[in-house]
Amino acid sequence: MARRGGFPGGMPGNMANLMKQAQKMQRQMEEQAKEMETKEFSATAGGGAVEVTVSGAKKVLKVKLDEEAVDPDDVEMLEDMIVAAVNEALEKVDQESAAGMSKFTGGMGGGMPGLF
């Protein structure tokens, strides 16, 4: 005896379709995350005296210093430029990651916490 409003032994058609869409979205999000890890993001500070390159996985890959930026009497300035360049490069990672994820979440800002 079939119950009203459902299918015996299975999900209603709309629910099954929703699950398929969710699984497809999750696969696409995983692919996006893997692709992000292979990308590189660079930023400079001090008018180009310091350049930092990070991966999409937020790992520092390279730090390039202009010889003029290396002043033994002002190490603090060099440290500040490195920090600024790293932070800017990481911000670029976050921006691209958010832009990529908004394709899947429809721009809901931050995705769907707890769902994926």
N, CA, C and O of each residue as an XYZ file, in Angstrom:
464
protein
N       0.841     -1.173      0.000
C       0.000      0.000      0.000
C       0.891      1.242      0.000
O       1.680      1.439      0.924
N       0.773      2.059     -1.005
C       1.580      3.271     -1.141
C       1.004      4.386     -0.298
O      -0.211      4.555     -0.199
N       1.913      5.152      0.315
C       1.472      6.312      1.093
C       1.301      7.489      0.163
O       1.966      7.582     -0.868
N       0.426      8.369      0.522
C       0.227      9.580     -0.271
C       1.412     10.510     -0.142
O       1.997     10.650      0.933
N       1.758     11.139     -1.239
C       2.796     12.159     -1.198
C       4.206     11.607     -1.236
O       5.158     12.376     -1.096
N       4.376     10.343     -1.415
C       5.723      9.796     -1.445
C       5.788      8.562     -2.323
O       4.793      8.128     -2.904
N       6.964      8.021     -2.400
C       7.163      6.821     -3.191
C       7.644      5.726     -2.263
O       8.613      5.919     -1.529
N       6.979      4.573     -2.283
C       7.413      3.495     -1.395
C       8.843      3.066     -1.715
O       9.173      2.776     -2.866
N       9.669      3.031     -0.707
C      11.029      2.549     -0.874
C      11.973      3.523     -1.549
O      13.089      3.134     -1.893
N      11.584      4.762     -1.753
C      12.471      5.710     -2.419
C      12.146      7.138     -2.053
O      11.210      7.408     -1.300
N      12.931      8.049     -2.595
C      12.720      9.462     -2.326
C      11.762     10.033     -3.357
O      11.714      9.561     -4.493
N      11.003     11.041     -2.969
C      10.192     11.734     -3.964
C      11.088     12.288     -5.060
O      12.262     12.566     -4.813
N      10.557     12.453     -6.265
C      11.329     12.921     -7.414
C      12.082     14.204     -7.167
O      13.245     14.314     -7.554
N      11.457     15.181     -6.535
C      12.126     16.458     -6.275
C      13.303     16.291     -5.328
O      14.338     16.933     -5.504
N      13.153     15.443     -4.335
C      14.225     15.228     -3.358
C      15.398     14.515     -4.022
O      16.553     14.855     -3.767
N      15.112     13.537     -4.866
C      16.185     12.810     -5.555
C      16.945     13.762     -6.475
O      18.172     13.710     -6.554
N      16.218     14.625     -7.163
C      16.843     15.603     -8.051
C      17.698     16.584     -7.247
O      18.797     16.945     -7.670
N      17.201     17.009     -6.106
C      17.953     17.926     -5.237
C      19.238     17.272     -4.749
O      20.280     17.926     -4.691
N      19.178     16.001     -4.401
C      20.370     15.287     -3.942
C      21.399     15.178     -5.065
O      22.596     15.341     -4.827
N      20.942     14.904     -6.282
C      21.858     14.823     -7.419
C      22.535     16.168     -7.655
O      23.737     16.226     -7.914
N      21.763     17.248     -7.564
C      22.323     18.580     -7.753
C      23.348     18.900     -6.666
O      24.395     19.483     -6.945
N      23.041     18.517     -5.432
C      23.959     18.774     -4.319
C      25.256     17.989     -4.508
O      26.337     18.515     -4.244
N      25.164     16.752     -4.956
C      26.361     15.940     -5.189
C      27.201     16.526     -6.317
O      28.429     16.552     -6.235
N      26.533     16.998     -7.375
C      27.251     17.619     -8.477
C      27.958     18.886     -8.002
O      29.114     19.126     -8.350
N      27.259     19.696     -7.205
C      27.844     20.930     -6.682
C      29.050     20.617     -5.814
O      30.068     21.305     -5.895
N      28.947     19.593     -4.992
C      30.061     19.235     -4.117
C      31.277     18.798     -4.937
O      32.403     19.169     -4.607
N      31.069     18.013     -6.003
C      32.183     17.604     -6.872
C      32.836     18.831     -7.517
O      34.061     18.926     -7.590
N      32.006     19.762     -7.980
C      32.539     20.968     -8.617
C      33.328     21.806     -7.613
O      34.370     22.364     -7.957
N      32.841     21.899     -6.381
C      33.541     22.659     -5.347
C      34.875     22.006     -5.016
O      35.866     22.702     -4.794
N      34.912     20.687     -4.980
C      36.162     19.978     -4.719
C      37.161     20.213     -5.849
O      38.351     20.408     -5.601
N      36.673     20.194     -7.097
C      37.541     20.460     -8.240
C      38.086     21.889     -8.175
O      39.260     22.129     -8.456
N      37.216     22.837     -7.800
C      37.627     24.238     -7.667
C      38.726     24.360     -6.603
O      39.711     25.069     -6.809
N      38.558     23.677     -5.476
C      39.552     23.738     -4.399
C      40.885     23.162     -4.860
O      41.934     23.728     -4.554
N      40.866     22.056     -5.586
C      42.108     21.459     -6.096
C      42.785     22.397     -7.089
O      44.007     22.550     -7.077
N      41.988     23.021     -7.943
C      42.541     23.959     -8.917
C      43.179     25.154     -8.212
O      44.238     25.627     -8.625
N      42.546     25.637     -7.159
C      43.085     26.774     -6.403
C      44.457     26.448     -5.830
O      45.343     27.303     -5.818
N      44.639     25.229     -5.359
C      45.909     24.841     -4.748
C      47.076     24.936     -5.719
O      48.215     25.133     -5.297
N      46.810     24.798     -7.015
C      47.887     24.823     -8.000
C      48.220     26.240     -8.472
O      49.241     26.453     -9.125
N      47.373     27.194     -8.147
C      47.598     28.569     -8.602
C      48.607     29.274     -7.708
O      48.821     28.898     -6.555
N      49.218     30.307     -8.273
C      50.170     31.129     -7.528
C      49.696     32.580     -7.547
O      49.160     33.063     -8.544
N      49.907     33.258     -6.429
C      49.498     34.636     -6.265
C      50.686     35.436     -5.753
O      51.337     35.036     -4.787
N      50.969     36.555     -6.392
C      52.105     37.388     -5.989
C      51.624     38.764     -5.583
O      50.609     39.263     -6.070
N      52.377     39.364     -4.679
C      52.104     40.728     -4.248
C      53.431     41.385     -3.915
O      54.400     40.717     -3.555
N      53.459     42.709     -4.040
C      54.676     43.455     -3.742
C      54.402     44.480     -2.660
O      53.256     44.816     -2.363
N      55.489     44.968     -2.080
C      55.419     46.041     -1.088
C      56.667     46.897     -1.260
O      57.650     46.468     -1.865
N      56.615     48.099     -0.725
C      57.770     48.981     -0.805
C      58.106     49.362     -2.229
O      59.277     49.455     -2.596
N      57.072     49.583     -3.038
C      57.315     49.962     -4.425
C      57.990     48.870     -5.233
O      58.711     49.159     -6.187
N      57.764     47.623     -4.864
C      58.362     46.502     -5.588
C      59.657     46.004     -4.973
O      60.291     45.096     -5.510
N      60.055     46.590     -3.855
C      61.300     46.160     -3.201
C      61.186     44.747     -2.642
O      62.185     44.039     -2.508
N      59.955     44.341     -2.315
C      59.695     43.006     -1.792
C      58.581     42.392     -2.626
O      57.548     43.019     -2.859
N      58.799     41.162     -3.073
C      57.742     40.427     -3.782
C      57.600     39.064     -3.124
O      58.582     38.361     -2.888
N      56.344     38.707     -2.831
C      56.057     37.418     -2.198
C      55.082     36.666     -3.091
O      54.120     37.237     -3.607
N      55.347     35.374     -3.263
C      54.461     34.510     -4.032
C      53.962     33.415     -3.109
O      54.744     32.761     -2.419
N      52.633     33.220     -3.103
C      52.019     32.171     -2.292
C      51.191     31.271     -3.198
O      50.797     31.665     -4.296
N      50.935     30.064     -2.723
C      50.085     29.140     -3.469
C      48.638     29.360     -3.051
O      48.356     30.021     -2.051
N      47.731     28.794     -3.836
C      46.313     28.847     -3.476
C      46.023     28.096     -2.195
O      44.962     28.270     -1.595
N      46.961     27.258     -1.769
C      46.833     26.542     -0.493
C      47.399     27.370      0.656
O      47.531     26.882      1.778
N      47.734     28.632      0.366
C      48.231     29.590      1.350
C      49.587     29.210      1.944
O      49.832     29.366      3.140
N      50.452     28.709      1.075
C      51.830     28.417      1.467
C      52.742     29.408      0.762
O      52.584     29.661     -0.432
N      53.698     29.971      1.499
C      54.651     30.894      0.887
C      55.582     30.075      0.011
O      56.218     29.127      0.473
N      55.656     30.454     -1.267
C      56.499     29.735     -2.223
C      57.817     30.446     -2.475
O      58.852     29.809     -2.666
N      57.768     31.798     -2.472
C      58.970     32.540     -2.829
C      58.911     33.934     -2.217
O      57.853     34.560     -2.149
N      60.072     34.401     -1.776
C      60.237     35.781     -1.326
C      61.402     36.354     -2.115
O      62.509     35.815     -2.088
N      61.146     37.446     -2.816
C      62.183     38.087     -3.626
C      62.422     39.485     -3.050
O      61.487     40.265     -2.873
N      63.692     39.785     -2.760
C      64.069     41.066     -2.177
C      64.974     41.841     -3.122
O      65.949     41.301     -3.646
N      64.649     43.091     -3.331
C      65.529     43.992     -4.077
C      66.713     44.292     -3.156
O      66.525     44.515     -1.960
N      67.903     44.299     -3.694
C      69.098     44.553     -2.876
C      68.983     45.850     -2.087
O      69.477     45.945     -0.964
N      68.336     46.842     -2.672
C      68.190     48.128     -1.987
C      67.287     48.034     -0.768
O      67.354     48.889      0.116
N      66.443     47.009     -0.706
C      65.547     46.845      0.434
C      66.279     46.286      1.651
O      65.782     46.367      2.774
N      67.455     45.723      1.424
C      68.215     45.105      2.511
C      69.165     46.146      3.108
O      70.277     46.364      2.627
N      68.682     46.767      4.162
C      69.457     47.788      4.867
C      69.695     47.289      6.290
O      68.758     47.245      7.086
N      70.929     46.913      6.625
C      71.215     46.378      7.967
C      70.844     47.355      9.087
O      70.642     46.946     10.230
N      70.758     48.629      8.756
C      70.399     49.612      9.776
C      68.887     49.784      9.913
O      68.423     50.496     10.805
N      68.116     49.138      9.035
C      66.656     49.265      9.100
C      65.982     47.932      8.771
O      65.191     47.843      7.832
N      66.299     46.915      9.540
C      65.730     45.581      9.345
C      64.223     45.604      9.564
O      63.484     44.878      8.900
N      63.772     46.431     10.488
C      62.344     46.494     10.807
C      61.514     46.898      9.573
O      60.418     46.376      9.364
N      62.032     47.813      8.774
C      61.321     48.230      7.562
C      61.173     47.054      6.602
O      60.104     46.862      6.023
N      62.228     46.269      6.427
C      62.183     45.101      5.556
C      61.170     44.082      6.084
O      60.390     43.519      5.316
N      61.185     43.854      7.376
C      60.228     42.922      7.982
C      58.795     43.374      7.717
O      57.938     42.559      7.374
N      58.535     44.662      7.874
C      57.195     45.210      7.644
C      56.773     45.034      6.183
O      55.616     44.716      5.907
N      57.700     45.237      5.251
C      57.371     45.075      3.835
C      57.056     43.622      3.509
O      56.150     43.346      2.723
N      57.794     42.692      4.106
C      57.533     41.269      3.872
C      56.154     40.900      4.404
O      55.383     40.220      3.726
N      55.849     41.343      5.602
C      54.535     41.063      6.189
C      53.428     41.636      5.306
O      52.428     40.963      5.056
N      53.594     42.865      4.836
C      52.588     43.508      3.990
C      52.385     42.735      2.689
O      51.251     42.527      2.259
N      53.473     42.314      2.069
C      53.371     41.576      0.806
C      52.719     40.211      1.010
O      51.898     39.790      0.196
N      53.076     39.520      2.087
C      52.466     38.216      2.374
C      50.968     38.385      2.592
O      50.169     37.637      2.028
N      50.587     39.356      3.399
C      49.168     39.566      3.679
C      48.385     39.921      2.421
O      47.257     39.462      2.247
N      48.965     40.726      1.550
C      48.293     41.091      0.308
C      48.135     39.873     -0.608
O      47.084     39.690     -1.223
N      49.161     39.055     -0.698
C      49.086     37.852     -1.535
C      48.020     36.891     -0.996
O      47.262     36.306     -1.770
N      47.965     36.732      0.324
C      46.953     35.854      0.922
C      45.548     36.405      0.698
O      44.605     35.636      0.511
N      45.404     37.711      0.717
C      44.111     38.336      0.441
C      43.672     38.029     -0.991
O      42.488     37.810     -1.244
N      44.614     38.014     -1.919
C      44.298     37.664     -3.309
C      43.779     36.230     -3.396
O      42.848     35.949     -4.151
N      44.382     35.323     -2.623
C      43.919     33.932     -2.593
C      42.471     33.899     -2.103
O      41.617     33.253     -2.711
N      42.204     34.597     -1.004
C      40.860     34.607     -0.436
C      39.841     35.179     -1.418
O      38.737     34.650     -1.545
N      40.205     36.252     -2.110
C      39.287     36.875     -3.060
C      38.959     35.933     -4.210
O      37.796     35.798     -4.589
N      39.970     35.283     -4.765
C      39.711     34.374     -5.886
C      38.936     33.149     -5.429
O      38.062     32.656     -6.143
N      39.256     32.663     -4.248
C      38.537     31.512     -3.710
C      37.062     31.858     -3.497
O      36.184     31.071     -3.849
N      36.793     33.014     -2.932
C      35.410     33.443     -2.692
C      34.669     33.630     -4.011
O      33.501     33.259     -4.133
N      35.350     34.203     -4.993
C      34.724     34.400     -6.304
C      34.390     33.058     -6.940
O      33.327     32.895     -7.539
N      35.298     32.097     -6.808
C      35.053     30.768     -7.370
C      33.907     30.064     -6.679
O      33.087     29.423     -7.336
N      33.838     30.171     -5.372
C      32.778     29.496     -4.622
C      31.425     30.159     -4.845
O      30.394     29.489     -4.778
N      31.410     31.458     -5.109
C      30.127     32.138     -5.314
C      29.425     31.614     -6.562
O      28.206     31.740     -6.687
N      30.186     31.026     -7.489
C      29.563     30.404     -8.659
C      28.656     29.256     -8.221
O      27.634     28.990     -8.855
N      29.028     28.584     -7.147
C      28.275     27.414     -6.705
C      27.206     27.761     -5.684
O      26.174     27.093     -5.611
N      27.446     28.797     -4.897
C      26.504     29.137     -3.830
C      25.540     30.235     -4.265
O      24.670     30.642     -3.496
N      25.694     30.709     -5.484
C      24.797     31.751     -5.979
C      25.028     33.079     -5.302
O      24.115     33.901     -5.230
N      26.247     33.311     -4.796
C      26.560     34.586     -4.162
C      25.920     34.756     -2.802
O      25.664     35.884     -2.381
N      25.653     33.650     -2.096
C      25.009     33.740     -0.789
C      25.970     34.203      0.298
O      25.608     34.224      1.474
N      27.182     34.572     -0.080
C      28.118     35.115      0.890
C      28.542     34.119      1.933
O      27.900     33.998      2.977
N      29.615     33.401      1.670
C      30.133     32.467      2.674
C      29.643     31.050      2.482
O      30.020     30.156      3.239
N      28.819     30.833      1.491
C      28.382     29.475      1.230
C      27.268     29.042      2.152
O      26.461     29.851      2.611
N      27.240     27.765      2.412
C      26.190     27.184      3.234
C      26.836     26.465      4.401
O      27.093     25.264      4.323
N      27.103     27.191      5.493
C      27.792     26.582      6.629
C      27.078     25.334      7.121
O      25.857     25.313      7.282
N      27.863     24.305      7.355
C      27.326     23.077      7.887
C      26.783     22.131      6.825
O      26.575     20.950      7.104
N      26.549     22.626      5.611
C      26.014     21.774      4.582
C      27.123     21.088      3.802
O      27.029     19.899      3.500
N      28.178     21.837      3.473
C      29.321     21.274      2.708
C      30.573     21.443      3.475
O      31.640     21.041      3.012
